[in-house]
Amino acid sequence: MTTDVLKKVPVREQDAKVRATNFEEVCLGYDKEEAMCEAARCINCKNAQCIKGCPVAIDIPGFIEKVNEGDIAAAYQVISEASALPAVCGRVCPQESQCEGKCIRGIKGEPISIGKLERFVADWARENNIKPEGAKEKKNKRVAVIGSGPAGLTCAGDLAKMGYEVTIFEALHEPGGVLVYGIPEFRLPKQDVVAKEIDNVRALGVKIETNVVVGKSVTIDELLEEEGFDAVFIGSGAGLPKFMGIPGEQALGVFSANEYLTRSNLMKAFDEESNTPIMYGKKVAVVGGGNVAMDAARTALRLGAEVHIVYRRSEEELPARVEEVHHAKEEGIIFDLLTNPTEILEDENGWVSGMRCVRMELGEPDASGRRRPVVIEGSEFVMEVDTVIMSLGTSPNPLISSTTKGLDVNKYKCIVAEEDFGKTTKEGVYAGGDAVTGAATVILAMGAGKAAAKGIDAYLSGK
Amino acid sequence: MYKIIKAEELTTNIYLMDVEAPRVAKSCQPGQFIIVRMDEDGERIPLTICDYDRDKGTITIVFQVVGAATEMMKQLQTGDSFHDFVGPLGCASEFVSEDLDSLKNKKILFVAGGLGTAPVYPQVKWLHERGIAADVIVGAKTKDLLIMEEEMKAVAGNLYITTDDGSYGRNGMVTKVIDDLIGQEGKQYDVCVAIGPMIMMKFVCLTTQKYDLPTIVSMNPIMVDGTGMCGACRLTVDGEVKFACVDGPEFDGHKVDFDQAMKRQQMYKTREGRAFLKAKEGNTHHGGCGNCGGNEE
């Protein structure tokens, strides 16, 4: 295989026309030859910037060197030292703004395809049944982790590797959090990837108890005082979906992206055999421009709909990853940018019949630094749709904060936790991920889980 | 897995089960609910808590066969297990956190319609155990559909049973009994708690409004996760969007937009109806029965 050293080894993908009608994974990943070829592009910088760009600080040149040598098992152990979920991260991390964004190769040409290499290594390890190495010595201390999403799994995995006895409490019937209910199958296969990475966390000795809603089934105070846990990590996730507050939002056929995706991903409603129903819209509007909006749109497309992304700013401000927007466009999602809904119209039976919208233009930058969209007078029009999916972010779930003595929340009702080690206002209780920051990314949540594991270790070591 | 300790048919199409779920049994309160899944691929089904035994670690659930999932669920026997059983979900009834002395001075009227008798029972029992005798109206379509009469009698103050067809107890809807008790028989109440089908709760609220009687209802909209994540269960209360699973399930009935809530309940009716008939009749059913709506698509 010959390569242009300035360019990434291209990754194979399912054809856009074909994949628009199925739920199989879009990106097919590298094979060993392709991976070694890509790894050879790495110049193994002494002062590697990519590591600084990684929220969990994987020794990136270290694992790439092993790939280059063809020793994939060794590459896997290098990654595992820092990350509990490499097969997940290789697929869903925004590498372009993290590790790959800092890559020196990227100055002149394309950066090293770090994400695809990570994915290859993790997939290879899984196929060859290689597990991460567990703790050599056990510590006689117990930690409760609330939530089995990226923050919780990372925190639990790291603590287990340090020798702590860890139990994860998950509210849903399946562990994985957003990896299971939020991110669709075609981006992150559930059985082959997510379930296997969770098995790896279990293999480190972590117990997972499902169907426990902390704050309802048991409180944090009970975990600490009655169930013998020495510390608690809260990684309970983002929370309640937001709606716009426009007329018609309770019409039949209006969903939160969370509901739509949960039905399809967690409950497998995309499968005809599933007992959980989902709305098969003919023309669907997804309101919002984040990764969740892209996921909902691409799910609706695969269920047979014509899908429009309706976003009030321009393409440049879309918060979704470039790759997701690119994939969505390739598959035929229509982008109605600088467009904002003002009312959802209902037919005589209460079903969605259309959405009244206005056109927007960009004005002066607002507090977020992005140019503020303003309404163009007289631009109102009606978009004919039968389904509207609201993907506007979330507000924190009060289940835990309202039932835990001494746990402070900020004005946005997010749990207050120190950034460096996730320490909350309650002794022995640490927090991280969306429950602290509001909705963000998988890898940032993992970074927070990792930091909190260090914080908990320091706390319990000094006890 | 959550083992079924007891399973029995209370009456036609209404079943009772005691299920081992120690965490739920330890922490649940009147007014809360649970979600079950029968097997690995099962739907998440929200059900009300009918009773609980903290010592044995069991929860009693009562359900009516209304669709494909409950049709399957009724076939579970003593010794079988639920794959998942999560709870308690939602907020406890308001009176649970009220000052007991002031609560003792209150006259409470419960109105239970049909299956709503099951979630009313633990509330009346909780009060009974604290020396508070609440009056209870239980309404059923007909005598055969009446459930838990003896149990309710043991914990209620006055128990008024009524059937729509007059086959047992008083004759007529629960709203007529409310009118009779307050309007004719001189009863006075400080608060009413009504649980049953949405249409019943709506009409109870219209009735109690006439008497300025504050009324709490327990809403049972479509749900998926039951922990606030999906927003499927949203409803409008006093002009504001609320999630039944985390803000409720109990709300001020005089402020609930029932028409909207009932409309939203229809969302998957067609599909559920079809799944039910498909389960019963196999692939032969293609609509036209007038029940499932399969001919409407």
Boltz contact constraints between the chains, C-beta under 6 A:
constraints:
  - contact:
      token1: [A, 171]
      token2: [B, 227]
      max_distance: 6.0
  - contact:
      token1: [A, 173]
      token2: [B, 37]
      max_distance: 6.0
  - contact:
      token1: [A, 173]
      token2: [B, 84]
      max_distance: 6.0
  - contact:
      token1: [A, 211]
      token2: [B, 84]
      max_distance: 6.0
  - contact:
      token1: [A, 211]
      token2: [B, 86]
      max_distance: 6.0
  - contact:
      token1: [A, 213]
      token2: [B, 227]
      max_distance: 6.0
  - contact:
      token1: [A, 216]
      token2: [B, 88]
      max_distance: 6.0
  - contact:
      token1: [A, 217]
      token2: [B, 23]
      max_distance: 6.0
  - contact:
      token1: [A, 240]
      token2: [B, 228]
      max_distance: 6.0
  - contact:
      token1: [A, 241]
      token2: [B, 231]
      max_distance: 6.0
  - contact:
      token1: [A, 250]
      token2: [B, 260]
      max_distance: 6.0
  - contact:
      token1: [A, 252]
      token2: [B, 267]
      max_distance: 6.0
  - contact:
      token1: [A, 256]
      token2: [B, 231]
      max_distance: 6.0
  - contact:
      token1: [A, 258]
      token2: [B, 229]
      max_distance: 6.0
  - contact:
      token1: [A, 258]
      token2: [B, 230]
      max_distance: 6.0
  - contact:
      token1: [A, 259]
      token2: [B, 224]
      max_distance: 6.0
  - contact:
      token1: [A, 259]
      token2: [B, 230]
      max_distance: 6.0
  - contact:
      token1: [A, 259]
      token2: [B, 231]
      max_distance: 6.0
  - contact:
      token1: [A, 259]
      token2: [B, 232]
      max_distance: 6.0
  - contact:
      token1: [A, 262]
      token2: [B, 224]
      max_distance: 6.0
  - contact:
      token1: [A, 262]
      token2: [B, 230]
      max_distance: 6.0
  - contact:
      token1: [A, 275]
      token2: [B, 43]
      max_distance: 6.0
  - contact:
      token1: [A, 276]
      token2: [B, 43]
      max_distance: 6.0
  - contact:
      token1: [A, 277]
      token2: [B, 268]
      max_distance: 6.0
  - contact:
      token1: [A, 277]
      token2: [B, 271]
      max_distance: 6.0
  - contact:
      token1: [A, 350]
      token2: [B, 263]
      max_distance: 6.0
  - contact:
      token1: [A, 397]
      token2: [B, 228]
      max_distance: 6.0
